[in-house]
Amino acid sequence: MFPVATEALAKCQYAVLTHPQRSAVLVIDIDRPSNQPGGQVTNLHTATYTALDKLALIGLGPAWLGINPGNGKAQAIWG
């Protein structure tokens, strides 16, 4: 966790806050290391899939789940 408008936050590769008072998001990379493309939810690691499923069942699932179909890179985003 880094305070908004600090040098430490500016060094984060994926952190982009468009407006400090209105941007409250949590982004978690959920990539599965592999040499094969895996652009489907079913290609997520079993433990990751199970955890996301449990969160969704209690209304705490991510607002957005993105998986690149070519390389399998994936992120879960909560707003």
Distance bins in CASP14 RR format, pairs under 12 A and 6 or more apart:
PFRMAT RR
TARGET T0000
AUTHOR 0000-0000-0000
RMODE 2
METHOD distances of the structure
MODEL  1
1 8 0 0 0 0 1 0 0 0 0 0 0
1 9 0 0 0 0 1 0 0 0 0 0 0
1 12 0 0 0 0 0 1 0 0 0 0 0
1 15 0 0 0 0 0 1 0 0 0 0 0
1 26 0 0 0 0 0 1 0 0 0 0 0
2 8 1 0 1 0 0 0 0 0 0 0 0
2 9 1 1 0 0 0 0 0 0 0 0 0
2 10 0 0 0 0 1 0 0 0 0 0 0
2 11 0 0 0 0 1 0 0 0 0 0 0
2 12 1 0 0 1 0 0 0 0 0 0 0
2 15 1 0 0 1 0 0 0 0 0 0 0
2 17 0 0 0 0 0 1 0 0 0 0 0
2 20 0 0 0 0 0 1 0 0 0 0 0
3 9 1 0 0 1 0 0 0 0 0 0 0
3 10 0 0 0 0 0 1 0 0 0 0 0
3 12 0 0 0 0 0 1 0 0 0 0 0
3 15 0 0 0 0 0 1 0 0 0 0 0
3 17 0 0 0 0 0 1 0 0 0 0 0
3 20 0 0 0 0 1 0 0 0 0 0 0
4 10 0 0 0 0 0 1 0 0 0 0 0
4 12 0 0 0 0 0 1 0 0 0 0 0
4 15 0 0 0 0 1 0 0 0 0 0 0
4 16 0 0 0 0 0 1 0 0 0 0 0
4 17 1 0 0 1 0 0 0 0 0 0 0
4 18 0 0 0 0 0 1 0 0 0 0 0
4 19 0 0 0 0 1 0 0 0 0 0 0
4 20 1 0 1 0 0 0 0 0 0 0 0
4 21 0 0 0 0 1 0 0 0 0 0 0
4 22 0 0 0 0 0 1 0 0 0 0 0
4 23 0 0 0 0 1 0 0 0 0 0 0
4 24 0 0 0 0 0 1 0 0 0 0 0
4 25 0 0 0 0 0 1 0 0 0 0 0
5 15 0 0 0 0 0 1 0 0 0 0 0
5 17 0 0 0 0 1 0 0 0 0 0 0
5 19 0 0 0 0 0 1 0 0 0 0 0
5 20 1 0 0 1 0 0 0 0 0 0 0
5 21 0 0 0 0 0 1 0 0 0 0 0
5 23 0 0 0 0 0 1 0 0 0 0 0
6 12 0 0 0 0 0 1 0 0 0 0 0
6 15 0 0 0 0 0 1 0 0 0 0 0
6 17 0 0 0 0 0 1 0 0 0 0 0
6 20 0 0 0 0 0 1 0 0 0 0 0
8 15 0 0 0 0 1 0 0 0 0 0 0
9 15 1 0 1 0 0 0 0 0 0 0 0
9 16 0 0 0 0 1 0 0 0 0 0 0
9 17 1 0 0 1 0 0 0 0 0 0 0
9 20 0 0 0 0 1 0 0 0 0 0 0
9 23 0 0 0 0 0 1 0 0 0 0 0
10 16 0 0 0 0 0 1 0 0 0 0 0
10 17 0 0 0 0 0 1 0 0 0 0 0
12 27 0 0 0 0 1 0 0 0 0 0 0
13 27 0 0 0 0 0 1 0 0 0 0 0
13 29 0 0 0 0 0 1 0 0 0 0 0
14 25 0 0 0 0 0 1 0 0 0 0 0
14 26 0 0 0 0 0 1 0 0 0 0 0
14 27 1 0 0 1 0 0 0 0 0 0 0
14 28 0 0 0 0 0 1 0 0 0 0 0
14 29 0 0 0 0 1 0 0 0 0 0 0
14 73 0 0 0 0 0 1 0 0 0 0 0
14 75 0 0 0 0 1 0 0 0 0 0 0
14 77 0 0 0 0 0 1 0 0 0 0 0
15 23 0 0 0 0 1 0 0 0 0 0 0
15 25 0 0 0 0 1 0 0 0 0 0 0
15 26 0 0 0 0 0 1 0 0 0 0 0
15 27 0 0 0 0 1 0 0 0 0 0 0
16 23 0 0 0 0 1 0 0 0 0 0 0
16 25 0 0 0 0 1 0 0 0 0 0 0
16 27 0 0 0 0 1 0 0 0 0 0 0
17 23 1 0 1 0 0 0 0 0 0 0 0
17 24 0 0 0 0 1 0 0 0 0 0 0
17 25 0 0 0 0 1 0 0 0 0 0 0
17 27 0 0 0 0 0 1 0 0 0 0 0
18 24 0 0 0 0 0 1 0 0 0 0 0
18 25 0 0 0 0 0 1 0 0 0 0 0
19 25 0 0 0 0 0 1 0 0 0 0 0
22 79 0 0 0 0 0 1 0 0 0 0 0
23 77 0 0 0 0 0 1 0 0 0 0 0
23 79 0 0 0 0 1 0 0 0 0 0 0
24 63 0 0 0 0 0 1 0 0 0 0 0
24 77 0 0 0 0 0 1 0 0 0 0 0
24 78 0 0 0 0 1 0 0 0 0 0 0
24 79 1 0 0 1 0 0 0 0 0 0 0
25 62 0 0 0 0 0 1 0 0 0 0 0
25 63 0 0 0 0 1 0 0 0 0 0 0
25 64 0 0 0 0 1 0 0 0 0 0 0
25 75 0 0 0 0 0 1 0 0 0 0 0
25 76 0 0 0 0 0 1 0 0 0 0 0
25 77 1 0 0 1 0 0 0 0 0 0 0
25 78 1 0 0 1 0 0 0 0 0 0 0
25 79 1 0 1 0 0 0 0 0 0 0 0
26 55 0 0 0 0 0 1 0 0 0 0 0
26 60 0 0 0 0 0 1 0 0 0 0 0
26 61 0 0 0 0 0 1 0 0 0 0 0
26 62 0 0 0 0 1 0 0 0 0 0 0
26 63 0 0 0 0 1 0 0 0 0 0 0
26 64 0 0 0 0 0 1 0 0 0 0 0
26 75 0 0 0 0 0 1 0 0 0 0 0
26 76 0 0 0 0 1 0 0 0 0 0 0
26 77 1 0 0 1 0 0 0 0 0 0 0
26 78 1 0 1 0 0 0 0 0 0 0 0
26 79 1 0 0 1 0 0 0 0 0 0 0
27 62 0 0 0 0 1 0 0 0 0 0 0
27 63 0 0 0 0 0 1 0 0 0 0 0
27 64 0 0 0 0 1 0 0 0 0 0 0
27 65 0 0 0 0 0 1 0 0 0 0 0
27 66 0 0 0 0 0 1 0 0 0 0 0
27 74 0 0 0 0 0 1 0 0 0 0 0
27 75 1 0 1 0 0 0 0 0 0 0 0
27 76 1 0 0 1 0 0 0 0 0 0 0
27 77 1 0 1 0 0 0 0 0 0 0 0
27 78 0 0 0 0 1 0 0 0 0 0 0
27 79 0 0 0 0 1 0 0 0 0 0 0
28 44 0 0 0 0 0 1 0 0 0 0 0
28 48 0 0 0 0 1 0 0 0 0 0 0
28 51 0 0 0 0 0 1 0 0 0 0 0
28 52 0 0 0 0 1 0 0 0 0 0 0
28 55 0 0 0 0 0 1 0 0 0 0 0
28 61 0 0 0 0 0 1 0 0 0 0 0
28 62 0 0 0 0 1 0 0 0 0 0 0
28 64 0 0 0 0 0 1 0 0 0 0 0
28 65 0 0 0 0 0 1 0 0 0 0 0
28 66 0 0 0 0 0 1 0 0 0 0 0
28 74 0 0 0 0 1 0 0 0 0 0 0
28 75 1 0 0 1 0 0 0 0 0 0 0
28 76 1 0 1 0 0 0 0 0 0 0 0
28 77 1 0 0 1 0 0 0 0 0 0 0
28 78 0 0 0 0 1 0 0 0 0 0 0
28 79 0 0 0 0 0 1 0 0 0 0 0
29 44 0 0 0 0 0 1 0 0 0 0 0
29 45 0 0 0 0 0 1 0 0 0 0 0
29 48 0 0 0 0 0 1 0 0 0 0 0
29 65 0 0 0 0 0 1 0 0 0 0 0
29 66 0 0 0 0 0 1 0 0 0 0 0
29 67 0 0 0 0 0 1 0 0 0 0 0
29 68 0 0 0 0 0 1 0 0 0 0 0
29 72 0 0 0 0 0 1 0 0 0 0 0
29 73 1 0 0 1 0 0 0 0 0 0 0
29 74 1 0 0 1 0 0 0 0 0 0 0
29 75 1 0 1 0 0 0 0 0 0 0 0
29 76 0 0 0 0 1 0 0 0 0 0 0
29 77 0 0 0 0 0 1 0 0 0 0 0
30 38 0 0 0 0 0 1 0 0 0 0 0
30 39 0 0 0 0 0 1 0 0 0 0 0
30 41 0 0 0 0 0 1 0 0 0 0 0
30 43 0 0 0 0 0 1 0 0 0 0 0
30 44 1 0 0 1 0 0 0 0 0 0 0
30 45 1 0 0 1 0 0 0 0 0 0 0
30 46 0 0 0 0 0 1 0 0 0 0 0
30 47 0 0 0 0 0 1 0 0 0 0 0
30 48 1 0 1 0 0 0 0 0 0 0 0
30 49 0 0 0 0 1 0 0 0 0 0 0
30 50 0 0 0 0 0 1 0 0 0 0 0
30 51 0 0 0 0 1 0 0 0 0 0 0
30 52 1 0 0 1 0 0 0 0 0 0 0
30 55 0 0 0 0 0 1 0 0 0 0 0
30 62 0 0 0 0 1 0 0 0 0 0 0
30 64 0 0 0 0 0 1 0 0 0 0 0
30 65 0 0 0 0 1 0 0 0 0 0 0
30 66 0 0 0 0 1 0 0 0 0 0 0
30 67 0 0 0 0 1 0 0 0 0 0 0
30 68 0 0 0 0 0 1 0 0 0 0 0
30 72 0 0 0 0 1 0 0 0 0 0 0
30 73 0 0 0 0 1 0 0 0 0 0 0
30 74 1 0 1 0 0 0 0 0 0 0 0
30 75 1 0 0 1 0 0 0 0 0 0 0
30 76 1 0 1 0 0 0 0 0 0 0 0
30 77 0 0 0 0 0 1 0 0 0 0 0
31 37 0 0 0 0 0 1 0 0 0 0 0
31 38 0 0 0 0 1 0 0 0 0 0 0
31 39 0 0 0 0 0 1 0 0 0 0 0
31 43 0 0 0 0 0 1 0 0 0 0 0
31 44 0 0 0 0 1 0 0 0 0 0 0
31 45 0 0 0 0 1 0 0 0 0 0 0
31 48 0 0 0 0 1 0 0 0 0 0 0
31 66 0 0 0 0 0 1 0 0 0 0 0
31 67 0 0 0 0 1 0 0 0 0 0 0
31 68 0 0 0 0 1 0 0 0 0 0 0
31 71 0 0 0 0 1 0 0 0 0 0 0
31 72 1 0 0 1 0 0 0 0 0 0 0
31 73 1 0 1 0 0 0 0 0 0 0 0
31 74 1 0 1 0 0 0 0 0 0 0 0
31 75 0 0 0 0 1 0 0 0 0 0 0
31 76 0 0 0 0 0 1 0 0 0 0 0
32 38 1 0 0 1 0 0 0 0 0 0 0
32 39 0 0 0 0 1 0 0 0 0 0 0
32 40 0 0 0 0 0 1 0 0 0 0 0
32 41 0 0 0 0 0 1 0 0 0 0 0
32 42 0 0 0 0 0 1 0 0 0 0 0
32 43 1 0 0 1 0 0 0 0 0 0 0
32 44 1 0 0 1 0 0 0 0 0 0 0
32 45 1 0 1 0 0 0 0 0 0 0 0
32 46 0 0 0 0 1 0 0 0 0 0 0
32 47 0 0 0 0 0 1 0 0 0 0 0
32 48 1 0 0 1 0 0 0 0 0 0 0
32 49 0 0 0 0 1 0 0 0 0 0 0
32 67 0 0 0 0 1 0 0 0 0 0 0
32 68 0 0 0 0 0 1 0 0 0 0 0
32 71 0 0 0 0 0 1 0 0 0 0 0
32 72 1 0 0 1 0 0 0 0 0 0 0
32 73 0 0 0 0 1 0 0 0 0 0 0
32 74 1 0 0 1 0 0 0 0 0 0 0
33 43 0 0 0 0 0 1 0 0 0 0 0
33 44 0 0 0 0 0 1 0 0 0 0 0
33 45 0 0 0 0 1 0 0 0 0 0 0
33 48 0 0 0 0 0 1 0 0 0 0 0
33 71 0 0 0 0 0 1 0 0 0 0 0
33 72 0 0 0 0 0 1 0 0 0 0 0
33 73 0 0 0 0 0 1 0 0 0 0 0
33 74 0 0 0 0 0 1 0 0 0 0 0
34 43 0 0 0 0 1 0 0 0 0 0 0
34 44 0 0 0 0 0 1 0 0 0 0 0
34 45 0 0 0 0 1 0 0 0 0 0 0
34 70 0 0 0 0 0 1 0 0 0 0 0
34 71 0 0 0 0 1 0 0 0 0 0 0
34 72 1 0 0 1 0 0 0 0 0 0 0
34 73 0 0 0 0 0 1 0 0 0 0 0
34 74 0 0 0 0 0 1 0 0 0 0 0
35 71 0 0 0 0 0 1 0 0 0 0 0
35 72 0 0 0 0 0 1 0 0 0 0 0
36 43 0 0 0 0 1 0 0 0 0 0 0
36 70 0 0 0 0 1 0 0 0 0 0 0
36 71 0 0 0 0 1 0 0 0 0 0 0
36 72 0 0 0 0 1 0 0 0 0 0 0
37 43 0 0 0 0 1 0 0 0 0 0 0
37 67 0 0 0 0 0 1 0 0 0 0 0
37 68 0 0 0 0 1 0 0 0 0 0 0
37 69 1 0 0 1 0 0 0 0 0 0 0
37 70 1 0 1 0 0 0 0 0 0 0 0
37 71 1 0 0 1 0 0 0 0 0 0 0
37 72 1 0 1 0 0 0 0 0 0 0 0
37 73 0 0 0 0 0 1 0 0 0 0 0
37 74 0 0 0 0 0 1 0 0 0 0 0
38 44 0 0 0 0 1 0 0 0 0 0 0
38 45 0 0 0 0 0 1 0 0 0 0 0
38 66 0 0 0 0 0 1 0 0 0 0 0
38 67 1 0 0 1 0 0 0 0 0 0 0
38 68 0 0 0 0 1 0 0 0 0 0 0
38 69 1 0 0 1 0 0 0 0 0 0 0
38 70 1 0 0 1 0 0 0 0 0 0 0
38 71 1 0 0 1 0 0 0 0 0 0 0
38 72 1 0 1 0 0 0 0 0 0 0 0
38 73 0 0 0 0 1 0 0 0 0 0 0
38 74 0 0 0 0 1 0 0 0 0 0 0
39 65 0 0 0 0 0 1 0 0 0 0 0
39 66 0 0 0 0 1 0 0 0 0 0 0
39 67 1 0 1 0 0 0 0 0 0 0 0
39 68 1 0 0 1 0 0 0 0 0 0 0
39 69 1 0 1 0 0 0 0 0 0 0 0
39 70 1 0 0 1 0 0 0 0 0 0 0
39 71 0 0 0 0 1 0 0 0 0 0 0
39 72 1 0 1 0 0 0 0 0 0 0 0
39 73 0 0 0 0 1 0 0 0 0 0 0
39 74 1 0 0 1 0 0 0 0 0 0 0
40 49 0 0 0 0 0 1 0 0 0 0 0
40 65 0 0 0 0 0 1 0 0 0 0 0
40 66 0 0 0 0 0 1 0 0 0 0 0
40 67 1 0 0 1 0 0 0 0 0 0 0
40 68 0 0 0 0 0 1 0 0 0 0 0
40 69 1 0 0 1 0 0 0 0 0 0 0
40 70 0 0 0 0 0 1 0 0 0 0 0
40 72 0 0 0 0 1 0 0 0 0 0 0
40 74 0 0 0 0 1 0 0 0 0 0 0
41 48 0 0 0 0 1 0 0 0 0 0 0
41 49 1 0 0 1 0 0 0 0 0 0 0
41 52 0 0 0 0 1 0 0 0 0 0 0
41 53 0 0 0 0 1 0 0 0 0 0 0
41 56 0 0 0 0 0 1 0 0 0 0 0
41 62 0 0 0 0 0 1 0 0 0 0 0
41 65 1 0 0 1 0 0 0 0 0 0 0
41 66 0 0 0 0 1 0 0 0 0 0 0
41 67 1 0 0 1 0 0 0 0 0 0 0
41 69 0 0 0 0 0 1 0 0 0 0 0
41 72 0 0 0 0 0 1 0 0 0 0 0
41 74 0 0 0 0 1 0 0 0 0 0 0
41 76 0 0 0 0 0 1 0 0 0 0 0
42 48 0 0 0 0 0 1 0 0 0 0 0
42 49 1 0 0 1 0 0 0 0 0 0 0
42 52 0 0 0 0 0 1 0 0 0 0 0
42 53 0 0 0 0 0 1 0 0 0 0 0
42 67 0 0 0 0 1 0 0 0 0 0 0
42 72 0 0 0 0 0 1 0 0 0 0 0
42 74 0 0 0 0 0 1 0 0 0 0 0
43 49 0 0 0 0 1 0 0 0 0 0 0
43 67 1 0 0 1 0 0 0 0 0 0 0
43 68 0 0 0 0 0 1 0 0 0 0 0
43 69 0 0 0 0 1 0 0 0 0 0 0
43 70 0 0 0 0 0 1 0 0 0 0 0
43 71 0 0 0 0 0 1 0 0 0 0 0
43 72 1 0 0 1 0 0 0 0 0 0 0
43 73 0 0 0 0 0 1 0 0 0 0 0
43 74 0 0 0 0 1 0 0 0 0 0 0
44 50 0 0 0 0 1 0 0 0 0 0 0
44 51 0 0 0 0 1 0 0 0 0 0 0
44 52 1 0 0 1 0 0 0 0 0 0 0
44 53 0 0 0 0 0 1 0 0 0 0 0
44 65 0 0 0 0 1 0 0 0 0 0 0
44 66 0 0 0 0 0 1 0 0 0 0 0
44 67 1 0 0 1 0 0 0 0 0 0 0
44 72 0 0 0 0 1 0 0 0 0 0 0
44 73 0 0 0 0 0 1 0 0 0 0 0
44 74 1 0 0 1 0 0 0 0 0 0 0
44 75 0 0 0 0 0 1 0 0 0 0 0
44 76 0 0 0 0 1 0 0 0 0 0 0
45 51 0 0 0 0 1 0 0 0 0 0 0
45 52 0 0 0 0 0 1 0 0 0 0 0
45 72 0 0 0 0 0 1 0 0 0 0 0
45 74 0 0 0 0 1 0 0 0 0 0 0
46 52 0 0 0 0 0 1 0 0 0 0 0
46 53 0 0 0 0 0 1 0 0 0 0 0
47 53 0 0 0 0 0 1 0 0 0 0 0
47 54 0 0 0 0 0 1 0 0 0 0 0
48 54 0 0 0 0 0 1 0 0 0 0 0
48 55 0 0 0 0 0 1 0 0 0 0 0
48 62 0 0 0 0 0 1 0 0 0 0 0
48 65 0 0 0 0 0 1 0 0 0 0 0
48 67 0 0 0 0 0 1 0 0 0 0 0
48 74 0 0 0 0 1 0 0 0 0 0 0
48 75 0 0 0 0 0 1 0 0 0 0 0
48 76 0 0 0 0 1 0 0 0 0 0 0
49 55 0 0 0 0 0 1 0 0 0 0 0
49 56 0 0 0 0 0 1 0 0 0 0 0
49 65 0 0 0 0 0 1 0 0 0 0 0
49 67 0 0 0 0 0 1 0 0 0 0 0
49 74 0 0 0 0 0 1 0 0 0 0 0
49 76 0 0 0 0 0 1 0 0 0 0 0
50 56 0 0 0 0 0 1 0 0 0 0 0
50 57 0 0 0 0 0 1 0 0 0 0 0
51 57 0 0 0 0 0 1 0 0 0 0 0
51 58 0 0 0 0 0 1 0 0 0 0 0
51 60 0 0 0 0 0 1 0 0 0 0 0
51 61 0 0 0 0 1 0 0 0 0 0 0
51 62 0 0 0 0 0 1 0 0 0 0 0
51 76 0 0 0 0 1 0 0 0 0 0 0
52 58 0 0 0 0 0 1 0 0 0 0 0
52 59 0 0 0 0 0 1 0 0 0 0 0
52 60 0 0 0 0 1 0 0 0 0 0 0
52 61 1 0 0 1 0 0 0 0 0 0 0
52 62 1 0 0 1 0 0 0 0 0 0 0
52 64 0 0 0 0 0 1 0 0 0 0 0
52 65 1 0 0 1 0 0 0 0 0 0 0
52 66 0 0 0 0 0 1 0 0 0 0 0
52 67 0 0 0 0 0 1 0 0 0 0 0
52 74 0 0 0 0 0 1 0 0 0 0 0
52 75 0 0 0 0 0 1 0 0 0 0 0
52 76 1 0 0 1 0 0 0 0 0 0 0
52 77 0 0 0 0 0 1 0 0 0 0 0
52 78 0 0 0 0 0 1 0 0 0 0 0
53 59 0 0 0 0 0 1 0 0 0 0 0
53 60 0 0 0 0 0 1 0 0 0 0 0
53 61 0 0 0 0 1 0 0 0 0 0 0
53 62 0 0 0 0 0 1 0 0 0 0 0
53 65 0 0 0 0 0 1 0 0 0 0 0
53 76 0 0 0 0 0 1 0 0 0 0 0
54 60 0 0 0 0 1 0 0 0 0 0 0
54 61 0 0 0 0 1 0 0 0 0 0 0
55 61 1 0 1 0 0 0 0 0 0 0 0
55 62 1 0 0 1 0 0 0 0 0 0 0
55 63 0 0 0 0 0 1 0 0 0 0 0
55 65 0 0 0 0 0 1 0 0 0 0 0
55 76 0 0 0 0 1 0 0 0 0 0 0
55 78 0 0 0 0 1 0 0 0 0 0 0
56 62 0 0 0 0 1 0 0 0 0 0 0
56 63 0 0 0 0 0 1 0 0 0 0 0
56 65 0 0 0 0 1 0 0 0 0 0 0
56 76 0 0 0 0 0 1 0 0 0 0 0
56 78 0 0 0 0 0 1 0 0 0 0 0
59 78 0 0 0 0 0 1 0 0 0 0 0
60 76 0 0 0 0 0 1 0 0 0 0 0
60 78 0 0 0 0 1 0 0 0 0 0 0
60 79 0 0 0 0 0 1 0 0 0 0 0
61 76 1 0 0 1 0 0 0 0 0 0 0
61 77 0 0 0 0 0 1 0 0 0 0 0
61 78 1 0 0 1 0 0 0 0 0 0 0
61 79 0 0 0 0 0 1 0 0 0 0 0
62 74 0 0 0 0 0 1 0 0 0 0 0
62 75 0 0 0 0 1 0 0 0 0 0 0
62 76 1 1 0 0 0 0 0 0 0 0 0
62 77 1 0 1 0 0 0 0 0 0 0 0
62 78 1 0 1 0 0 0 0 0 0 0 0
62 79 0 0 0 0 1 0 0 0 0 0 0
63 75 0 0 0 0 0 1 0 0 0 0 0
63 76 0 0 0 0 1 0 0 0 0 0 0
63 77 1 0 1 0 0 0 0 0 0 0 0
63 78 1 0 1 0 0 0 0 0 0 0 0
63 79 1 0 1 0 0 0 0 0 0 0 0
64 74 0 0 0 0 0 1 0 0 0 0 0
64 75 0 0 0 0 1 0 0 0 0 0 0
64 76 1 0 0 1 0 0 0 0 0 0 0
64 77 1 0 1 0 0 0 0 0 0 0 0
64 78 0 0 0 0 1 0 0 0 0 0 0
64 79 0 0 0 0 1 0 0 0 0 0 0
65 74 1 0 0 1 0 0 0 0 0 0 0
65 75 1 0 0 1 0 0 0 0 0 0 0
65 76 1 0 1 0 0 0 0 0 0 0 0
65 77 1 0 0 1 0 0 0 0 0 0 0
65 78 0 0 0 0 0 1 0 0 0 0 0
66 72 0 0 0 0 1 0 0 0 0 0 0
66 73 0 0 0 0 1 0 0 0 0 0 0
66 74 1 0 1 0 0 0 0 0 0 0 0
66 75 1 0 1 0 0 0 0 0 0 0 0
66 76 1 0 0 1 0 0 0 0 0 0 0
66 77 1 0 0 1 0 0 0 0 0 0 0
67 73 1 0 0 1 0 0 0 0 0 0 0
67 74 1 0 1 0 0 0 0 0 0 0 0
67 75 0 0 0 0 1 0 0 0 0 0 0
67 76 0 0 0 0 1 0 0 0 0 0 0
68 74 1 0 0 1 0 0 0 0 0 0 0
68 75 0 0 0 0 1 0 0 0 0 0 0
END
